[in-house]
Amino acid sequence: MAEAEILQELKQFRQENRQQFDDLRSDLSGLHNRLGEAEDRIKKAEERIQASEEATLEMLKLHVRLDEKLTEMESHSRRDNLRIYGVAEESERDSVNMLSFVNKLLHEVLQLSEEMPDLQIQRAHRSLGPQPTAGAPPRSIVVRFLSFTVKEMLLHRAWKRKGFKWKDNHVNLDHDYPPSIIAKRKEYAEIRKVLKANNVKFQTLFPARLRVKHEDGPTTYNTPTEAAEDLVNRGYVITTMPAPPPASLTERIKQLSWTRVNRRATKATRDPTRDASYKEKLRTFRRTTPGATAD
């Protein structure tokens, strides 16, 4: 009687274990299916992100081209302008208007002949912005000419004189560049100061390059960082090195991008042990009894 009860309990225990293993297989099968669905969704999400990045990069390239074209068009619209730097504020107060003041100023300081009393100035005004405080540099004067030839003649004459003194102020003439180009050209300020201190001839090229006449021949630099590094290698002392240009948005996107890989290995490369069924893996934990048959 006791043996029969023991056998009955063993059968019941076996049935319970079998039911539990069946439930476990069912749960694992469901997890496997959900994992496959998740992998498919991740793959599609990666493809969408990759496509979005590629589209964004193309838009950024187009933006750069359009921005360069816009700067070029703005520079072209300013080709008849020049700027006068260093004229103290309110210097034009005693003149009828700014136009007559500029005409008189240029004739006086550039020693223009009386044969060209009219410089064909279309308009002239101070650069836009609030009036500077005491001790701050004066605003530049923007002058637009009707003739590009006249403007270039005045500019080259001023350059040959390397500027001029007017009422104890050093005055310079230069092209009227767009703000973006002016900002880039200002980045060479420290380098130009070092070159002037060492009596080295240089020229700032359009839009923002520097051409330096070294003893071994002229060298053209495309960025302030490139110029500073080469000058330091040549023995010049530059106290404040220009900061390297920040990475563009295009470069940052490329650095963050990933390369898609096939998450699901092919049958040829997949580890065969991973393809073993869950039932075969669970068999290793099965307790066998004498005379028991395999499922």
JOJO-V203301 format. One record per residue. N is the residue number from 1. RES is the residue in three letters. SS is DSSP state (alpha for helix, beta for strand, coil for the rest). OMEGA is omega in whole degrees, -180 to 180 (none if undefined). BURIAL is # if it has 24 or more other C-alpha atoms within 12 Angstrom, else .. Layout:
n:N res:RES ss:SS omega:OMEGA burial:BURIAL
n:N res:RES ss:SS omega:OMEGA burial:BURIAL
//
This chain:
n:1 res:MET ss:coil omega:-180 burial:.
n:2 res:ALA ss:alpha omega:180 burial:.
n:3 res:GLU ss:alpha omega:-180 burial:.
n:4 res:ALA ss:alpha omega:179 burial:.
n:5 res:GLU ss:alpha omega:179 burial:.
n:6 res:ILE ss:alpha omega:180 burial:.
n:7 res:LEU ss:alpha omega:179 burial:.
n:8 res:GLN ss:alpha omega:179 burial:.
n:9 res:GLU ss:alpha omega:179 burial:.
n:10 res:LEU ss:alpha omega:178 burial:.
n:11 res:LYS ss:alpha omega:179 burial:.
n:12 res:GLN ss:alpha omega:178 burial:.
n:13 res:PHE ss:alpha omega:180 burial:.
n:14 res:ARG ss:alpha omega:179 burial:.
n:15 res:GLN ss:alpha omega:178 burial:.
n:16 res:GLU ss:alpha omega:178 burial:.
n:17 res:ASN ss:alpha omega:-180 burial:.
n:18 res:ARG ss:alpha omega:179 burial:.
n:19 res:GLN ss:alpha omega:179 burial:.
n:20 res:GLN ss:alpha omega:178 burial:.
n:21 res:PHE ss:alpha omega:177 burial:.
n:22 res:ASP ss:alpha omega:177 burial:.
n:23 res:ASP ss:alpha omega:179 burial:.
n:24 res:LEU ss:alpha omega:178 burial:.
n:25 res:ARG ss:alpha omega:-180 burial:.
n:26 res:SER ss:alpha omega:179 burial:.
n:27 res:ASP ss:alpha omega:180 burial:.
n:28 res:LEU ss:alpha omega:178 burial:.
n:29 res:SER ss:alpha omega:177 burial:.
n:30 res:GLY ss:alpha omega:177 burial:.
n:31 res:LEU ss:alpha omega:179 burial:.
n:32 res:HIS ss:alpha omega:179 burial:.
n:33 res:ASN ss:alpha omega:179 burial:.
n:34 res:ARG ss:alpha omega:177 burial:.
n:35 res:LEU ss:alpha omega:178 burial:.
n:36 res:GLY ss:alpha omega:177 burial:.
n:37 res:GLU ss:alpha omega:179 burial:.
n:38 res:ALA ss:alpha omega:179 burial:.
n:39 res:GLU ss:alpha omega:178 burial:.
n:40 res:ASP ss:alpha omega:180 burial:.
n:41 res:ARG ss:alpha omega:179 burial:.
n:42 res:ILE ss:alpha omega:179 burial:.
n:43 res:LYS ss:alpha omega:179 burial:.
n:44 res:LYS ss:alpha omega:178 burial:.
n:45 res:ALA ss:alpha omega:177 burial:.
n:46 res:GLU ss:alpha omega:179 burial:.
n:47 res:GLU ss:alpha omega:178 burial:.
n:48 res:ARG ss:alpha omega:-180 burial:.
n:49 res:ILE ss:alpha omega:179 burial:.
n:50 res:GLN ss:alpha omega:179 burial:.
n:51 res:ALA ss:alpha omega:178 burial:.
n:52 res:SER ss:alpha omega:179 burial:.
n:53 res:GLU ss:alpha omega:179 burial:#
n:54 res:GLU ss:alpha omega:178 burial:.
n:55 res:ALA ss:alpha omega:179 burial:.
n:56 res:THR ss:alpha omega:179 burial:.
n:57 res:LEU ss:alpha omega:178 burial:.
n:58 res:GLU ss:alpha omega:178 burial:.
n:59 res:MET ss:alpha omega:178 burial:.
n:60 res:LEU ss:alpha omega:177 burial:.
n:61 res:LYS ss:alpha omega:178 burial:.
n:62 res:LEU ss:alpha omega:179 burial:.
n:63 res:HIS ss:alpha omega:180 burial:.
n:64 res:VAL ss:alpha omega:180 burial:.
n:65 res:ARG ss:alpha omega:180 burial:.
n:66 res:LEU ss:alpha omega:179 burial:.
n:67 res:ASP ss:alpha omega:177 burial:.
n:68 res:GLU ss:alpha omega:179 burial:.
n:69 res:LYS ss:alpha omega:179 burial:.
n:70 res:LEU ss:alpha omega:178 burial:.
n:71 res:THR ss:alpha omega:178 burial:.
n:72 res:GLU ss:alpha omega:179 burial:.
n:73 res:MET ss:alpha omega:178 burial:.
n:74 res:GLU ss:alpha omega:177 burial:.
n:75 res:SER ss:alpha omega:180 burial:#
n:76 res:HIS ss:alpha omega:-180 burial:.
n:77 res:SER ss:alpha omega:-179 burial:.
n:78 res:ARG ss:coil omega:-172 burial:#
n:79 res:ARG ss:coil omega:179 burial:#
n:80 res:ASP ss:coil omega:-179 burial:#
n:81 res:ASN ss:beta omega:165 burial:#
n:82 res:LEU ss:beta omega:180 burial:#
n:83 res:ARG ss:beta omega:177 burial:#
n:84 res:ILE ss:beta omega:-178 burial:#
n:85 res:TYR ss:beta omega:172 burial:#
n:86 res:GLY ss:coil omega:179 burial:#
n:87 res:VAL ss:coil omega:-175 burial:#
n:88 res:ALA ss:coil omega:177 burial:#
n:89 res:GLU ss:coil omega:178 burial:#
n:90 res:GLU ss:coil omega:177 burial:.
n:91 res:SER ss:alpha omega:-179 burial:#
n:92 res:GLU ss:alpha omega:-174 burial:.
n:93 res:ARG ss:alpha omega:-176 burial:.
n:94 res:ASP ss:alpha omega:179 burial:.
n:95 res:SER ss:coil omega:180 burial:.
n:96 res:VAL ss:coil omega:177 burial:.
n:97 res:ASN ss:coil omega:-178 burial:.
n:98 res:MET ss:alpha omega:-178 burial:#
n:99 res:LEU ss:alpha omega:180 burial:#
n:100 res:SER ss:alpha omega:179 burial:#
n:101 res:PHE ss:alpha omega:-180 burial:#
n:102 res:VAL ss:alpha omega:179 burial:#
n:103 res:ASN ss:alpha omega:178 burial:#
n:104 res:LYS ss:alpha omega:-179 burial:#
n:105 res:LEU ss:alpha omega:-177 burial:#
n:106 res:LEU ss:alpha omega:177 burial:#
n:107 res:HIS ss:alpha omega:-176 burial:.
n:108 res:GLU ss:alpha omega:-172 burial:.
n:109 res:VAL ss:alpha omega:180 burial:#
n:110 res:LEU ss:coil omega:176 burial:#
n:111 res:GLN ss:coil omega:180 burial:.
n:112 res:LEU ss:coil omega:-179 burial:.
n:113 res:SER ss:coil omega:180 burial:.
n:114 res:GLU ss:alpha omega:-179 burial:.
n:115 res:GLU ss:alpha omega:179 burial:.
n:116 res:MET ss:alpha omega:-179 burial:.
n:117 res:PRO ss:coil omega:-178 burial:.
n:118 res:ASP ss:coil omega:180 burial:.
n:119 res:LEU ss:coil omega:179 burial:#
n:120 res:GLN ss:coil omega:177 burial:#
n:121 res:ILE ss:beta omega:-179 burial:#
n:122 res:GLN ss:beta omega:177 burial:#
n:123 res:ARG ss:beta omega:180 burial:.
n:124 res:ALA ss:beta omega:-180 burial:#
n:125 res:HIS ss:beta omega:174 burial:#
n:126 res:ARG ss:beta omega:176 burial:#
n:127 res:SER ss:coil omega:-175 burial:.
n:128 res:LEU ss:coil omega:-179 burial:.
n:129 res:GLY ss:coil omega:-180 burial:.
n:130 res:PRO ss:coil omega:178 burial:.
n:131 res:GLN ss:coil omega:-176 burial:.
n:132 res:PRO ss:coil omega:178 burial:.
n:133 res:THR ss:coil omega:-179 burial:.
n:134 res:ALA ss:coil omega:-180 burial:.
n:135 res:GLY ss:coil omega:179 burial:.
n:136 res:ALA ss:coil omega:178 burial:.
n:137 res:PRO ss:coil omega:-180 burial:.
n:138 res:PRO ss:coil omega:175 burial:#
n:139 res:ARG ss:coil omega:178 burial:#
n:140 res:SER ss:coil omega:178 burial:#
n:141 res:ILE ss:beta omega:179 burial:#
n:142 res:VAL ss:beta omega:-177 burial:#
n:143 res:VAL ss:beta omega:177 burial:#
n:144 res:ARG ss:beta omega:-178 burial:#
n:145 res:PHE ss:beta omega:173 burial:#
n:146 res:LEU ss:coil omega:-177 burial:.
n:147 res:SER ss:coil omega:176 burial:.
n:148 res:PHE ss:alpha omega:-179 burial:#
n:149 res:THR ss:alpha omega:179 burial:.
n:150 res:VAL ss:alpha omega:-180 burial:#
n:151 res:LYS ss:alpha omega:-180 burial:#
n:152 res:GLU ss:alpha omega:178 burial:#
n:153 res:MET ss:alpha omega:179 burial:.
n:154 res:LEU ss:alpha omega:-178 burial:#
n:155 res:LEU ss:alpha omega:-179 burial:#
n:156 res:HIS ss:alpha omega:177 burial:.
n:157 res:ARG ss:alpha omega:178 burial:.
n:158 res:ALA ss:alpha omega:179 burial:#
n:159 res:TRP ss:alpha omega:179 burial:.
n:160 res:LYS ss:alpha omega:179 burial:.
n:161 res:ARG ss:coil omega:-178 burial:.
n:162 res:LYS ss:coil omega:-177 burial:.
n:163 res:GLY ss:coil omega:-179 burial:#
n:164 res:PHE ss:beta omega:178 burial:#
n:165 res:LYS ss:beta omega:176 burial:.
n:166 res:TRP ss:beta omega:-177 burial:.
n:167 res:LYS ss:coil omega:177 burial:.
n:168 res:ASP ss:coil omega:177 burial:.
n:169 res:ASN ss:beta omega:177 burial:.
n:170 res:HIS ss:beta omega:-175 burial:.
n:171 res:VAL ss:beta omega:179 burial:#
n:172 res:ASN ss:beta omega:173 burial:#
n:173 res:LEU ss:beta omega:179 burial:#
n:174 res:ASP ss:beta omega:176 burial:#
n:175 res:HIS ss:beta omega:176 burial:#
n:176 res:ASP ss:coil omega:-177 burial:#
n:177 res:TYR ss:coil omega:172 burial:#
n:178 res:PRO ss:coil omega:-178 burial:#
n:179 res:PRO ss:alpha omega:-178 burial:.
n:180 res:SER ss:alpha omega:179 burial:.
n:181 res:ILE ss:alpha omega:178 burial:#
n:182 res:ILE ss:alpha omega:-180 burial:#
n:183 res:ALA ss:alpha omega:180 burial:.
n:184 res:LYS ss:alpha omega:-180 burial:#
n:185 res:ARG ss:alpha omega:179 burial:#
n:186 res:LYS ss:alpha omega:-180 burial:.
n:187 res:GLU ss:coil omega:178 burial:#
n:188 res:TYR ss:coil omega:-173 burial:#
n:189 res:ALA ss:alpha omega:-179 burial:#
n:190 res:GLU ss:alpha omega:-179 burial:#
n:191 res:ILE ss:alpha omega:178 burial:#
n:192 res:ARG ss:alpha omega:178 burial:#
n:193 res:LYS ss:alpha omega:179 burial:.
n:194 res:VAL ss:alpha omega:-180 burial:#
n:195 res:LEU ss:alpha omega:178 burial:#
n:196 res:LYS ss:alpha omega:-180 burial:.
n:197 res:ALA ss:alpha omega:-180 burial:.
n:198 res:ASN ss:coil omega:178 burial:.
n:199 res:ASN ss:coil omega:178 burial:.
n:200 res:VAL ss:coil omega:-179 burial:.
n:201 res:LYS ss:coil omega:179 burial:.
n:202 res:PHE ss:beta omega:179 burial:#
n:203 res:GLN ss:beta omega:177 burial:#
n:204 res:THR ss:beta omega:-176 burial:#
n:205 res:LEU ss:beta omega:177 burial:.
n:206 res:PHE ss:coil omega:-1 burial:.
n:207 res:PRO ss:coil omega:-178 burial:#
n:208 res:ALA ss:coil omega:176 burial:#
n:209 res:ARG ss:beta omega:-177 burial:#
n:210 res:LEU ss:beta omega:178 burial:#
n:211 res:ARG ss:beta omega:-176 burial:#
n:212 res:VAL ss:beta omega:180 burial:#
n:213 res:LYS ss:beta omega:177 burial:.
n:214 res:HIS ss:beta omega:179 burial:.
n:215 res:GLU ss:coil omega:180 burial:.
n:216 res:ASP ss:coil omega:177 burial:.
n:217 res:GLY ss:beta omega:-178 burial:.
n:218 res:PRO ss:beta omega:177 burial:.
n:219 res:THR ss:beta omega:179 burial:.
n:220 res:THR ss:beta omega:-180 burial:.
n:221 res:TYR ss:beta omega:-178 burial:#
n:222 res:ASN ss:coil omega:180 burial:#
n:223 res:THR ss:coil omega:176 burial:#
n:224 res:PRO ss:alpha omega:179 burial:#
n:225 res:THR ss:alpha omega:179 burial:#
n:226 res:GLU ss:alpha omega:-180 burial:#
n:227 res:ALA ss:alpha omega:-178 burial:#
n:228 res:ALA ss:alpha omega:-179 burial:#
n:229 res:GLU ss:alpha omega:180 burial:.
n:230 res:ASP ss:alpha omega:179 burial:.
n:231 res:LEU ss:alpha omega:177 burial:#
n:232 res:VAL ss:alpha omega:177 burial:.
n:233 res:ASN ss:alpha omega:179 burial:.
n:234 res:ARG ss:coil omega:176 burial:.
n:235 res:GLY ss:coil omega:178 burial:.
n:236 res:TYR ss:coil omega:-179 burial:#
n:237 res:VAL ss:coil omega:177 burial:.
n:238 res:ILE ss:coil omega:-175 burial:#
n:239 res:THR ss:coil omega:-178 burial:.
n:240 res:THR ss:coil omega:180 burial:.
n:241 res:MET ss:coil omega:178 burial:.
n:242 res:PRO ss:coil omega:180 burial:.
n:243 res:ALA ss:coil omega:177 burial:.
n:244 res:PRO ss:coil omega:-179 burial:.
n:245 res:PRO ss:coil omega:180 burial:.
n:246 res:PRO ss:coil omega:179 burial:.
n:247 res:ALA ss:coil omega:180 burial:.
n:248 res:SER ss:coil omega:179 burial:.
n:249 res:LEU ss:alpha omega:178 burial:.
n:250 res:THR ss:alpha omega:180 burial:.
n:251 res:GLU ss:alpha omega:179 burial:.
n:252 res:ARG ss:alpha omega:178 burial:.
n:253 res:ILE ss:alpha omega:179 burial:.
n:254 res:LYS ss:alpha omega:179 burial:.
n:255 res:GLN ss:alpha omega:-179 burial:.
n:256 res:LEU ss:alpha omega:-178 burial:.
n:257 res:SER ss:coil omega:177 burial:.
n:258 res:TRP ss:coil omega:177 burial:.
n:259 res:THR ss:coil omega:-179 burial:.
n:260 res:ARG ss:coil omega:176 burial:.
n:261 res:VAL ss:coil omega:179 burial:.
n:262 res:ASN ss:coil omega:-176 burial:.
n:263 res:ARG ss:coil omega:-179 burial:.
n:264 res:ARG ss:coil omega:-179 burial:.
n:265 res:ALA ss:coil omega:178 burial:.
n:266 res:THR ss:coil omega:-179 burial:.
n:267 res:LYS ss:coil omega:-178 burial:.
n:268 res:ALA ss:coil omega:-176 burial:.
n:269 res:THR ss:coil omega:-176 burial:.
n:270 res:ARG ss:coil omega:178 burial:.
n:271 res:ASP ss:coil omega:-176 burial:.
n:272 res:PRO ss:alpha omega:-179 burial:.
n:273 res:THR ss:alpha omega:179 burial:.
n:274 res:ARG ss:alpha omega:-179 burial:.
n:275 res:ASP ss:alpha omega:178 burial:.
n:276 res:ALA ss:coil omega:-178 burial:.
n:277 res:SER ss:coil omega:178 burial:.
n:278 res:TYR ss:alpha omega:180 burial:.
n:279 res:LYS ss:alpha omega:179 burial:.
n:280 res:GLU ss:alpha omega:178 burial:.
n:281 res:LYS ss:alpha omega:-178 burial:.
n:282 res:LEU ss:alpha omega:179 burial:.
n:283 res:ARG ss:alpha omega:-178 burial:.
n:284 res:THR ss:coil omega:180 burial:.
n:285 res:PHE ss:coil omega:-176 burial:.
n:286 res:ARG ss:coil omega:176 burial:.
n:287 res:ARG ss:coil omega:-179 burial:.
n:288 res:THR ss:coil omega:177 burial:.
n:289 res:THR ss:coil omega:179 burial:.
n:290 res:PRO ss:coil omega:178 burial:.
n:291 res:GLY ss:coil omega:-180 burial:.
n:292 res:ALA ss:coil omega:179 burial:.
n:293 res:THR ss:coil omega:179 burial:.
n:294 res:ALA ss:coil omega:178 burial:.
n:295 res:ASP ss:coil omega:none burial:.
//
